[in-house]
Amino acid sequence: MADISLLTMFDEVRSATLNALSGVDEQTARWHPPKLSNSILWHAGHVYSVVEWITMQSLGKTPESPEGWFAMFGWDSHPAEVPPEKWPPLETVVQLLQSQHVRLRSLLSALTESQLSEPSAEWPERTVREMILHAFQDEASHKGEVWLLRKLQNAAR
C-alpha cells in the first residue's frame, strides 16, 4: 500500500514550487543578486535534478534527465560558470517539473512499506523513505529561495 503521507508531501511541495514559478518571465528567471549566482532558473532546475537523482538512485534506478543537467543543476554545480546560452528556458524546466511529478508520483504510489524501509541503494546508511523525504525537504527550501528572489526583484523596481 502506498505511503499516503509521502505522496501528500510530494504533492504539496511540488504544487508550491510550481506556484512560485508561475508568471516568472525569462529575464526574471535568469536574474541573480550581485555577488550571488543562483537564479530562479537555477533553483528550478536544481529542484528537478535533486528530486530525480536522490529518488531514483535510492531505488537503484537510473535518473531521467536531459543531458548535462546534473552538472548544471546538481548539488556540486557551479552556476556562475555556465555560459548564458547553455541555460534551458524556464518553460522547459517547468514542463519537466510537471511531468516529473506525474511520473514519480506513479512510481512512489507503487512502492511498498518494505521497499521504502530498505536501505537506499546509493546511501545505505539511510532508508529509501528518508532519502526521498530529504529530496522533498530540499525542494521546499529552494522553493523558498525562489520566493525570496522574486521579493528582492519586486523591491528593486
C-alpha positions as a Markdown table, in Angstrom:
| # | Residue | x | y | z |
|---|---|---|---|---|
| 1 | Met | 0.0 | 0.0 | 0.0 |
| 2 | Ala | 1.2 | 3.5 | -0.9 |
| 3 | Asp | 2.6 | 5.8 | 1.8 |
| 4 | Ile | -0.1 | 8.5 | 1.7 |
| 5 | Ser | 2.0 | 10.9 | 3.8 |
| 6 | Leu | 4.9 | 10.7 | 1.4 |
| 7 | Leu | 2.6 | 11.3 | -1.6 |
| 8 | Thr | 0.8 | 14.2 | 0.1 |
| 9 | Met | 4.2 | 15.8 | 0.9 |
| 10 | Phe | 5.3 | 15.5 | -2.7 |
| 11 | Asp | 2.0 | 16.9 | -4.0 |
| 12 | Glu | 2.1 | 19.9 | -1.5 |
| 13 | Val | 5.8 | 20.7 | -2.1 |
| 14 | Arg | 5.7 | 20.4 | -5.9 |
| 15 | Ser | 2.4 | 22.4 | -6.1 |
| 16 | Ala | 4.1 | 25.2 | -4.0 |
| 17 | Thr | 7.2 | 25.1 | -6.2 |
| 18 | Leu | 5.2 | 25.4 | -9.4 |
| 19 | Asn | 3.1 | 28.2 | -7.9 |
| 20 | Ala | 6.3 | 30.1 | -7.0 |
| 21 | Leu | 7.5 | 29.7 | -10.6 |
| 22 | Ser | 4.1 | 30.8 | -12.1 |
| 23 | Gly | 4.3 | 34.1 | -14.0 |
| 24 | Val | 8.1 | 34.3 | -13.9 |
| 25 | Asp | 9.4 | 35.6 | -17.2 |
| 26 | Glu | 12.7 | 34.6 | -18.7 |
| 27 | Gln | 14.6 | 37.8 | -17.7 |
| 28 | Thr | 13.3 | 37.4 | -14.1 |
| 29 | Ala | 14.2 | 33.7 | -14.1 |
| 30 | Arg | 17.9 | 34.4 | -15.0 |
| 31 | Trp | 18.5 | 37.3 | -12.6 |
| 32 | His | 20.5 | 36.8 | -9.5 |
| 33 | Pro | 21.6 | 39.3 | -6.8 |
| 34 | Pro | 25.1 | 40.8 | -7.1 |
| 35 | Lys | 27.8 | 38.5 | -5.7 |
| 36 | Leu | 25.5 | 35.5 | -5.8 |
| 37 | Ser | 25.0 | 33.1 | -8.8 |
| 38 | Asn | 21.8 | 31.2 | -8.0 |
| 39 | Ser | 18.9 | 32.4 | -10.1 |
| 40 | Ile | 15.3 | 31.3 | -10.1 |
| 41 | Leu | 16.1 | 29.3 | -13.2 |
| 42 | Trp | 18.9 | 27.5 | -11.3 |
| 43 | His | 16.7 | 26.8 | -8.3 |
| 44 | Ala | 14.0 | 25.3 | -10.6 |
| 45 | Gly | 16.5 | 23.1 | -12.4 |
| 46 | His | 18.1 | 22.1 | -9.1 |
| 47 | Val | 14.8 | 21.0 | -7.7 |
| 48 | Tyr | 14.2 | 18.8 | -10.7 |
| 49 | Ser | 17.8 | 17.3 | -10.5 |
| 50 | Val | 17.9 | 16.7 | -6.8 |
| 51 | Val | 14.5 | 15.1 | -6.6 |
| 52 | Glu | 15.3 | 13.0 | -9.6 |
| 53 | Trp | 18.7 | 11.8 | -8.6 |
| 54 | Ile | 18.0 | 11.1 | -5.0 |
| 55 | Thr | 14.7 | 9.3 | -5.6 |
| 56 | Met | 15.9 | 7.2 | -8.5 |
| 57 | Gln | 19.4 | 6.4 | -7.1 |
| 58 | Ser | 17.9 | 5.5 | -3.7 |
| 59 | Leu | 15.8 | 2.9 | -5.6 |
| 60 | Gly | 18.8 | 1.7 | -7.6 |
| 61 | Lys | 17.3 | 3.1 | -10.8 |
| 62 | Thr | 18.7 | 5.4 | -13.5 |
| 63 | Pro | 17.6 | 9.1 | -13.2 |
| 64 | Glu | 15.8 | 10.6 | -16.2 |
| 65 | Ser | 17.2 | 14.0 | -17.1 |
| 66 | Pro | 18.3 | 16.0 | -20.1 |
| 67 | Glu | 22.0 | 15.5 | -20.9 |
| 68 | Gly | 24.2 | 17.8 | -18.8 |
| 69 | Trp | 21.6 | 18.8 | -16.3 |
| 70 | Phe | 23.1 | 17.3 | -13.3 |
| 71 | Ala | 26.4 | 19.1 | -14.0 |
| 72 | Met | 24.4 | 22.4 | -14.4 |
| 73 | Phe | 21.9 | 21.9 | -11.6 |
| 74 | Gly | 23.1 | 19.2 | -9.2 |
| 75 | Trp | 24.4 | 19.6 | -5.7 |
| 76 | Asp | 28.0 | 20.2 | -6.9 |
| 77 | Ser | 27.1 | 22.6 | -9.7 |
| 78 | His | 28.7 | 26.0 | -10.3 |
| 79 | Pro | 26.0 | 28.2 | -11.9 |
| 80 | Ala | 28.4 | 31.2 | -12.3 |
| 81 | Glu | 30.5 | 29.1 | -14.7 |
| 82 | Val | 27.6 | 28.2 | -17.0 |
| 83 | Pro | 27.6 | 30.3 | -20.2 |
| 84 | Pro | 24.2 | 32.2 | -20.6 |
| 85 | Glu | 23.4 | 30.4 | -23.8 |
| 86 | Lys | 23.7 | 26.9 | -22.2 |
| 87 | Trp | 20.8 | 27.5 | -19.8 |
| 88 | Pro | 17.4 | 26.0 | -20.8 |
| 89 | Pro | 14.3 | 28.2 | -21.0 |
| 90 | Leu | 12.4 | 28.3 | -17.7 |
| 91 | Glu | 9.3 | 27.0 | -19.6 |
| 92 | Thr | 11.3 | 23.8 | -20.3 |
| 93 | Val | 12.2 | 23.3 | -16.7 |
| 94 | Val | 8.6 | 23.9 | -15.5 |
| 95 | Gln | 7.3 | 21.4 | -18.1 |
| 96 | Leu | 9.8 | 18.8 | -16.8 |
| 97 | Leu | 8.9 | 19.5 | -13.2 |
| 98 | Gln | 5.2 | 18.9 | -14.1 |
| 99 | Ser | 5.9 | 15.7 | -16.0 |
| 100 | Gln | 8.4 | 14.5 | -13.3 |
| 101 | His | 5.6 | 15.0 | -10.7 |
| 102 | Val | 3.3 | 12.7 | -12.6 |
| 103 | Arg | 6.0 | 10.1 | -13.3 |
| 104 | Leu | 7.5 | 10.0 | -9.8 |
| 105 | Arg | 4.1 | 10.1 | -8.1 |
| 106 | Ser | 3.2 | 6.9 | -10.0 |
| 107 | Leu | 6.5 | 5.3 | -9.0 |
| 108 | Leu | 6.1 | 6.2 | -5.4 |
| 109 | Ser | 2.5 | 5.0 | -5.3 |
| 110 | Ala | 3.6 | 1.6 | -6.3 |
| 111 | Leu | 6.3 | 1.3 | -3.5 |
| 112 | Thr | 5.5 | -1.0 | -0.6 |
| 113 | Glu | 6.3 | -0.2 | 3.0 |
| 114 | Ser | 9.1 | -2.8 | 2.8 |
| 115 | Gln | 10.6 | -1.1 | -0.2 |
| 116 | Leu | 10.5 | 2.3 | 1.4 |
| 117 | Ser | 12.1 | 0.9 | 4.6 |
| 118 | Glu | 15.0 | -0.7 | 2.7 |
| 119 | Pro | 18.5 | 0.9 | 2.8 |
| 120 | Ser | 19.0 | 3.4 | 0.0 |
| 121 | Ala | 20.9 | 1.8 | -2.9 |
| 122 | Glu | 23.2 | 4.9 | -3.1 |
| 123 | Trp | 23.2 | 6.0 | 0.6 |
| 124 | Pro | 22.8 | 2.7 | 2.6 |
| 125 | Glu | 23.1 | 4.4 | 6.0 |
| 126 | Arg | 19.6 | 5.9 | 5.3 |
| 127 | Thr | 16.4 | 4.3 | 4.1 |
| 128 | Val | 14.8 | 4.9 | 0.7 |
| 129 | Arg | 12.0 | 6.8 | 2.5 |
| 130 | Glu | 14.5 | 9.0 | 4.4 |
| 131 | Met | 16.3 | 9.9 | 1.2 |
| 132 | Ile | 13.1 | 10.7 | -0.7 |
| 133 | Leu | 11.9 | 12.9 | 2.2 |
| 134 | His | 15.3 | 14.6 | 2.2 |
| 135 | Ala | 14.8 | 15.4 | -1.5 |
| 136 | Phe | 11.4 | 16.9 | -0.8 |
| 137 | Gln | 12.8 | 19.0 | 2.0 |
| 138 | Asp | 15.5 | 20.3 | -0.3 |
| 139 | Glu | 12.8 | 21.2 | -2.8 |
| 140 | Ala | 10.8 | 23.1 | -0.2 |
| 141 | Ser | 13.9 | 25.0 | 0.8 |
| 142 | His | 14.7 | 26.0 | -2.8 |
| 143 | Lys | 11.0 | 27.0 | -3.4 |
| 144 | Gly | 11.6 | 29.5 | -0.5 |
| 145 | Glu | 14.7 | 30.8 | -2.3 |
| 146 | Val | 12.6 | 31.4 | -5.4 |
| 147 | Trp | 10.1 | 33.4 | -3.4 |
| 148 | Leu | 12.9 | 35.4 | -1.9 |
| 149 | Leu | 14.4 | 36.2 | -5.3 |
| 150 | Arg | 11.0 | 37.3 | -6.5 |
| 151 | Lys | 10.6 | 39.6 | -3.5 |
| 152 | Leu | 14.1 | 41.1 | -4.0 |
| 153 | Gln | 13.3 | 41.8 | -7.6 |
| 154 | Asn | 10.0 | 43.4 | -6.8 |
| 155 | Ala | 11.6 | 45.6 | -4.1 |
| 156 | Ala | 14.2 | 46.8 | -6.6 |
| 157 | Arg | 11.6 | 48.0 | -9.0 |
